[in-house]
Amino acid sequence: MAAVKQLLLRRRAARVIFDNLARSEHPDNRFAVATALLDTAQVDPRAVPRDLAERLAADDDELVANKAADLLAGLAEAHTDARDHLSPFGL
């Protein structure tokens, strides 16, 4: 999962892996996706597919939905932050 998170930061096509896991019938897989996206959002919120986060937030499993809700809250917070996270000084 760590490798996929790294890939998502640089290659949008890595999203396919998360999409497949998010469609899994096993809640553990969907929870892992929500957790990985939350981790990715802490590094670069722009790399996180918002539609995937919203889909996970509407999941039938309460743990998955709660984790994705945390993710959406973090993404909303990140959009209010005007700093350039790619700048070495965060300006």
N, C-alpha and C positions, 0 to 999 in steps of 0.2 A: 504494500500500500504506500510505503514511503516513496518508492520509485515513481509511482503514478502521480503522487502529489507534486513531486519535482517536475515531472513531465507537463502537468497541467499548467504550471507557472510559465512554461516556455512554448508549449505546443497545444493549441486548442483541440487538436484531434484526440488528445488523451482523454477527452471528455467521454468518448465512446466506452471506455472501460467503466467509468463511473455510471454511465447510463445503463449499461448491462447489469451491473451490480444493484443499482437502484430498482430495477425491475424484478429482482430476485424474489422468490416466494419466501425466502428465509429472512426474518427480521434482523438477524445478526448482520447479514450482508448490507442491508439498507442502513442500519445504524452505523456500520463502519464507513459507509459513504458519507453520511452526515457528519461524522466525526472528522473524516479526512478533509471535507470541504471547510469545516470550521477551522481546522489547522491551516489550510491553505489561505483562508481569508485573513488570518492574522499576519501572513507574510505579504499578500497582495490581494485585496478584496476584489479587484477588477478581474482576477483570473477565475473567480467563482461564477458558474452559470446560475443566474438568479432563478430561471425557470425550473431548474433541477432542485434548487433549495425549496422553492414553493411547493413542488410536487412532494418532496419528502416531508414538508411541514403538514401536508394533508394526509399523511400516511395513517393507516388504521392502527398501527402499533404505537402505543403512547410514548414509549421511549424514543422511537425514531422521530415522531412528530415533535417532541419536546426538544430534542437535540437540533432538529432543523429550525425550530422556532428561535433557538439561541443563535443559530447561524444567521437567520434573517435579521434579527435584532442587531447583530454585529455588522452586517452589511449596511443597514440603515445608518448606523453610527458612523461607519467609514465614509459614507457619502457626505456627511457634514464636515468631515476633516479636509481642510483645504491644502494640507501639506502634500508635497510631491514625494511619494515614498520611494521613487527611483533615484532621487537626488541623494548624493552622499551625506548631505547635511539635513535632509528632510524639509527643505524649504519649499 
